[in-house]
Structure formats: C-alpha cells, structure tokens
Amino acid sequence: MREAKGMAMLQRCLTVAVICLIASGARAETLECLIEPDLVIELATPVEGVIDEMVVDRGDRVDAGDVVARLDSQLERIAVEMAKEKAEDDSSVRASASRLLNQTRTLERTQTLFERRTVPQATLEEAQMLREVREIEHSSTERQLAMAQVELKRAETVLERRAVKSPIAGVVLERLLQAGEYAHEQANIARIARIDPLRIEVFAPIRLFASVKVGDPVTIHPIEPVGGSYVGKVDVVDQVFDPASGTFGVRITLPNPGEKIPSGLRCTADFAPDS
C-alpha cells in the first residue's frame, strides 16, 4: 500500500516537472528592436539643369512615378515642337508616291507600245530605269519620315526626363534643393523613405541561432504612444556572428498598410518558440 502511494506521488511529481519544462520551453523570447524604413533613397536627376519647380516638401507622401521636381525645359519643349512638325509632315512621302505611281503607269504604257513594236527597246529601258529611280526615291522619303518620328520620340524622352520622378512610394524626409538651384548628378534633390513595409532590425543572442528561421512569424510591440501588437516575418538571418557581443543580426519585414506605424521607433520583438 505504501509502495503504491509512493509510486503515485512520484508520478505526480514527474508530471508536474514535465509540465514545468514544457511551459519553460514554450516561453517566447523577447528582444529589443528598432523600426526603420524599408528603404531610404536620395533622389538624383539623370540630366543637369536649373530647378524650375519643387513639387513636394518634407512630410509629403508620394507614389511611384510622382513628379518630385521639374527642371527648366523651355529648349526641350521647342525641340519637341520642331520634331513634331517634321514627324507629322508626310508631304514628301505622298509626292514621291505620286511620282512612283505616274512612272509605273508610264512604264506599263511603254511596255504595251514596245510589244506592238511602236517604240524602240531603248525607250522601254529608259522607262524601266526611271521607274526604279522613283521607287528608290519613295523608299528614301519613307525612311526619312520614319527617322523624323524616331527623333520625335527622342525629343519627348529628353523632355520627360526634365521631370524628376520618385521610383518608390513613400514619404519625403527632406528637400535637398530648392527652385532656382542647379541640379546635377552630384547634387541630390530629395530624400524619400519607403515605410510600407517597415524593416525591423534585431540583434539576437547566439543561443537562438538554431531556432530563428527565415519566414518565422514575429510579434512586434512598438513603444508608446504608438503601442499595439503587429505580426511580421523574419526576412534575413545573418550567417556571420558578432564575436564581441555574442549576437547575430535578424531582419524582420513588417507590413504597414496605410503607413500607420511611423519608423524610427524602439520596439520589442517576441520570437515564437520552435514547435
């Protein structure tokens, strides 16, 4: 009887110990982290020129393709107008086509007369030669018109590049140049940050290396006044440790629809344990 009670007591103790171990192993790891923009760019211009207008200011939100600044483009607009006139003027093509048609008919009549032995062979050969000349002239005018249309596209592209556009959707952090200043490849126009999604940087202790995997869900808690809980996913796990601190880097991607969560905030990250 005493042995039975002792075994029951031992079984209960083991059960409690197992439950404690499971509970201890299931506890999430909470680490300090920092919320940063997914990408920050310093927008430059592919062409040089004086800024005619700065369209955006600090704090403005932009979509990909939105105009940030416009450079002076008076000469480029004139070039487009001139190229457009040439590209739309098909009078030379119509004239050469008319001459070709006329010479073709002349050749047909000459051929008929030659078959009736009314004109000599030299007259027929001359008509054939003139027809070939008219055909070459017509092909040349068609190529010239096509080149004029290509030149129009080139002039329009040059004009379009005078409007500096944002390649990303985000928020303007800073205007680096003003209207009237000279923009070139060494002078950036504005700094723009993409904050949807956000990037979370965490330095985790080496003991967690085996348990953190790309794609793992992580719960992010921004500090007040933002607060709340948001779920991101591990995007990068560094394969090189920092021996001085005994840590490795982890990057987490956090969706930020509507850009409700600002960047630059401290946060905590809860890593779920391995299942």
C-alpha positions as CSV (number, residue, x, y, z in Angstrom):
1,M,0.0,0.0,0.0
2,R,2.8,2.4,0.9
3,E,4.6,1.4,-2.2
4,A,1.5,2.2,-4.3
5,K,1.1,5.6,-2.7
6,G,4.8,6.3,-3.2
7,M,4.6,5.5,-6.9
8,A,1.5,7.7,-7.3
9,M,3.3,10.6,-5.6
10,L,6.4,10.1,-7.9
11,Q,4.2,10.0,-11.0
12,R,2.5,13.3,-9.9
13,C,5.9,14.9,-9.3
14,L,7.2,13.8,-12.7
15,T,4.0,15.1,-14.4
16,V,4.5,18.5,-12.7
17,A,8.1,18.6,-13.8
18,V,7.3,17.8,-17.4
19,I,4.6,20.5,-17.4
20,C,7.1,23.0,-16.0
21,L,9.7,22.1,-18.6
22,I,7.2,22.4,-21.4
23,A,6.0,25.7,-20.1
24,S,9.6,26.9,-19.8
25,G,10.4,25.8,-23.3
26,A,7.3,27.4,-24.8
27,R,8.1,30.9,-23.4
28,A,8.6,33.4,-26.2
29,E,12.0,35.2,-26.5
30,T,11.5,39.0,-26.2
31,L,14.3,41.2,-27.7
32,E,14.8,44.9,-28.1
33,C,14.5,46.1,-31.7
34,L,14.3,49.2,-33.9
35,I,11.7,50.1,-36.5
36,E,13.3,51.5,-39.7
37,P,12.1,52.4,-43.2
38,D,12.3,49.5,-45.6
39,L,14.3,51.8,-48.0
40,V,15.7,55.3,-48.0
41,I,16.9,56.9,-51.3
42,E,18.5,60.1,-52.1
43,L,16.8,61.1,-55.4
44,A,19.1,62.4,-58.1
45,T,18.4,63.6,-61.7
46,P,19.8,61.9,-64.8
47,V,20.2,65.3,-66.5
48,E,21.6,68.6,-65.4
49,G,19.7,71.9,-65.2
50,V,18.2,74.6,-63.1
51,I,15.2,73.5,-60.9
52,D,12.1,75.3,-62.2
53,E,9.8,73.9,-59.5
54,M,10.0,71.7,-56.4
55,V,6.7,69.9,-56.4
56,V,7.0,68.2,-52.9
57,D,8.0,69.3,-49.4
58,R,9.1,67.5,-46.3
59,G,6.4,65.1,-45.0
60,D,4.6,64.8,-48.3
61,R,3.6,61.3,-49.4
62,V,4.4,60.2,-52.9
63,D,3.6,57.3,-55.1
64,A,6.0,55.6,-57.5
65,G,6.1,57.8,-60.6
66,D,5.0,61.0,-59.0
67,V,6.9,64.1,-60.0
68,V,9.2,65.4,-57.3
69,A,10.8,68.3,-59.2
70,R,10.8,69.9,-62.7
71,L,13.9,71.3,-64.3
72,D,13.8,74.2,-66.7
73,S,12.7,72.7,-70.1
74,Q,12.0,75.6,-72.4
75,L,14.5,74.5,-75.0
76,E,13.4,70.9,-74.8
77,R,9.8,71.9,-75.4
78,I,10.8,73.8,-78.5
79,A,12.7,70.8,-79.7
80,V,9.6,68.6,-79.3
81,E,7.5,71.1,-81.3
82,M,10.0,71.1,-84.1
83,A,10.4,67.4,-84.2
84,K,6.6,67.0,-84.1
85,E,6.2,69.2,-87.2
86,K,8.7,67.0,-89.1
87,A,7.2,63.8,-87.9
88,E,3.7,64.8,-89.0
89,D,4.7,66.2,-92.4
90,D,4.2,63.4,-94.9
91,S,4.0,65.6,-97.9
92,S,7.4,64.4,-99.3
93,V,6.2,60.8,-99.0
94,R,2.9,61.5,-100.7
95,A,4.7,63.4,-103.5
96,S,7.2,60.5,-104.1
97,A,4.4,58.0,-104.0
98,S,2.6,60.0,-106.7
99,R,5.7,60.2,-108.9
100,L,6.2,56.5,-108.5
101,L,2.7,55.7,-109.5
102,N,2.9,58.0,-112.5
103,Q,6.2,56.4,-113.6
104,T,4.7,52.9,-113.1
105,R,1.8,53.8,-115.4
106,T,4.2,55.3,-118.0
107,L,6.2,52.0,-117.9
108,E,3.1,50.0,-118.5
109,R,2.2,52.1,-121.5
110,T,5.7,51.9,-122.9
111,Q,5.7,48.2,-122.4
112,T,2.5,47.9,-124.4
113,L,3.9,50.1,-127.2
114,F,7.1,48.1,-127.2
115,E,5.1,44.9,-127.6
116,R,3.3,46.5,-130.6
117,R,6.8,47.5,-132.0
118,T,5.8,51.1,-131.8
119,V,8.8,52.3,-129.6
120,P,12.3,51.0,-129.6
121,Q,13.8,49.0,-126.8
122,A,15.9,51.9,-125.6
123,T,12.7,53.8,-124.7
124,L,11.5,50.8,-122.7
125,E,14.7,50.5,-120.8
126,E,14.7,54.2,-120.0
127,A,11.1,53.9,-118.7
128,Q,12.2,50.9,-116.5
129,M,15.2,52.9,-115.2
130,L,13.1,55.9,-114.3
131,R,10.6,53.6,-112.5
132,E,13.4,52.1,-110.4
133,V,14.7,55.7,-109.6
134,R,11.2,56.7,-108.5
135,E,10.9,53.6,-106.3
136,I,14.3,54.4,-104.6
137,E,13.2,58.0,-104.0
138,H,9.9,56.8,-102.4
139,S,11.7,54.4,-100.1
140,S,14.1,57.2,-99.1
141,T,11.3,59.6,-98.2
142,E,9.6,56.9,-96.2
143,R,12.8,56.2,-94.2
144,Q,13.2,60.0,-93.7
145,L,9.7,60.2,-92.2
146,A,10.3,57.2,-90.0
147,M,13.5,58.8,-88.8
148,A,11.6,62.0,-88.0
149,Q,9.2,60.0,-85.9
150,V,12.0,58.4,-84.0
151,E,13.5,61.9,-83.5
152,L,10.2,63.0,-82.0
153,K,10.2,60.1,-79.5
154,R,13.8,61.0,-78.6
155,A,12.9,64.7,-78.1
156,E,9.8,63.7,-76.0
157,T,12.0,61.4,-73.9
158,V,14.5,64.2,-73.3
159,L,11.7,66.5,-72.2
160,E,10.1,63.8,-69.9
161,R,13.5,63.4,-68.2
162,R,13.3,67.0,-67.1
163,A,10.6,65.9,-64.7
164,V,12.3,64.1,-61.8
165,K,10.1,61.3,-60.6
166,S,10.1,59.2,-57.5
167,P,10.9,55.5,-58.2
168,I,9.2,54.4,-55.0
169,A,6.1,55.1,-52.9
170,G,6.9,56.7,-49.6
171,V,7.3,59.9,-47.6
172,V,9.6,62.8,-48.3
173,L,12.1,63.1,-45.5
174,E,14.0,66.2,-46.7
175,R,14.1,68.6,-49.7
176,L,17.8,68.9,-50.5
177,L,17.5,71.6,-53.3
178,Q,15.2,74.5,-53.9
179,A,13.7,76.1,-57.1
180,G,16.4,78.1,-58.8
181,E,19.3,75.9,-57.7
182,Y,21.4,73.8,-60.1
183,A,20.7,70.1,-60.1
184,H,23.3,67.6,-61.3
185,E,24.4,64.0,-60.7
186,Q,26.4,65.1,-57.6
187,A,23.6,67.1,-56.1
188,N,20.7,65.1,-54.8
189,I,17.2,66.6,-54.9
190,A,15.3,64.9,-52.1
191,R,15.4,62.0,-49.6
192,I,12.5,59.6,-49.7
193,A,11.7,56.7,-47.4
194,R,9.6,53.7,-48.1
195,I,7.7,52.8,-44.9
196,D,5.4,50.1,-46.2
197,P,6.6,47.6,-45.4
198,L,8.8,48.5,-42.5
199,R,12.1,46.9,-41.6
200,I,12.9,45.7,-38.1
201,E,16.5,45.2,-37.0
202,V,17.1,42.8,-34.1
203,F,20.4,41.5,-32.6
204,A,19.7,38.1,-31.1
205,P,21.9,36.1,-28.8
206,I,23.8,33.3,-30.4
207,R,21.9,30.7,-28.4
208,L,18.8,31.5,-30.5
209,F,20.6,30.9,-33.9
210,A,19.2,27.4,-34.4
211,S,15.7,28.4,-33.6
212,V,15.3,31.5,-35.8
213,K,14.4,30.7,-39.4
214,V,13.5,32.8,-42.4
215,G,9.7,33.1,-42.7
216,D,9.1,32.7,-38.9
217,P,6.4,35.0,-37.5
218,V,7.5,37.6,-35.0
219,T,5.2,39.8,-32.9
220,I,6.3,43.4,-32.8
221,H,5.4,45.8,-30.0
222,P,6.2,49.5,-30.8
223,I,6.8,51.7,-27.7
224,E,4.1,54.2,-26.7
225,P,2.5,56.4,-27.9
226,V,2.0,54.1,-30.8
227,G,1.8,50.8,-28.9
228,G,-0.1,47.8,-30.1
229,S,1.0,44.4,-31.5
230,Y,1.8,43.7,-35.1
231,V,3.0,40.5,-36.8
232,G,5.9,40.5,-39.1
233,K,8.1,37.8,-40.7
234,V,11.8,37.0,-40.5
235,D,13.4,38.1,-43.8
236,V,17.1,37.8,-43.2
237,V,19.1,35.8,-40.7
238,D,22.8,36.8,-40.7
239,Q,25.2,33.9,-41.1
240,V,28.1,35.8,-39.5
241,F,28.2,36.3,-35.8
242,D,29.5,39.4,-33.9
243,P,32.0,37.8,-31.5
244,A,32.3,41.0,-29.4
245,S,28.6,41.0,-28.4
246,G,27.8,37.3,-28.9
247,T,24.9,38.2,-31.2
248,F,23.7,37.8,-34.8
249,G,21.5,40.1,-36.9
250,V,17.9,39.4,-37.8
251,R,15.8,41.4,-40.2
252,I,12.1,41.4,-39.9
253,T,9.7,42.7,-42.5
254,L,6.5,44.3,-41.1
255,P,3.6,45.2,-43.4
256,N,2.4,48.8,-42.8
257,P,-0.7,49.3,-44.8
258,G,-1.8,52.9,-44.7
259,E,1.6,53.8,-43.2
260,K,0.0,54.0,-39.8
261,I,3.2,52.9,-37.9
262,P,6.0,55.5,-38.1
263,S,9.6,54.5,-38.4
264,G,12.4,55.4,-36.0
265,L,10.6,53.8,-33.0
266,R,12.1,51.5,-30.5
267,C,10.2,48.2,-30.1
268,T,10.3,44.7,-28.7
269,A,10.1,41.6,-30.7
270,D,8.6,38.3,-29.5
271,F,10.0,35.3,-31.2
272,A,7.7,32.3,-31.0
273,P,9.5,29.1,-29.9
274,D,10.0,26.1,-32.1
275,S,7.0,23.9,-32.3
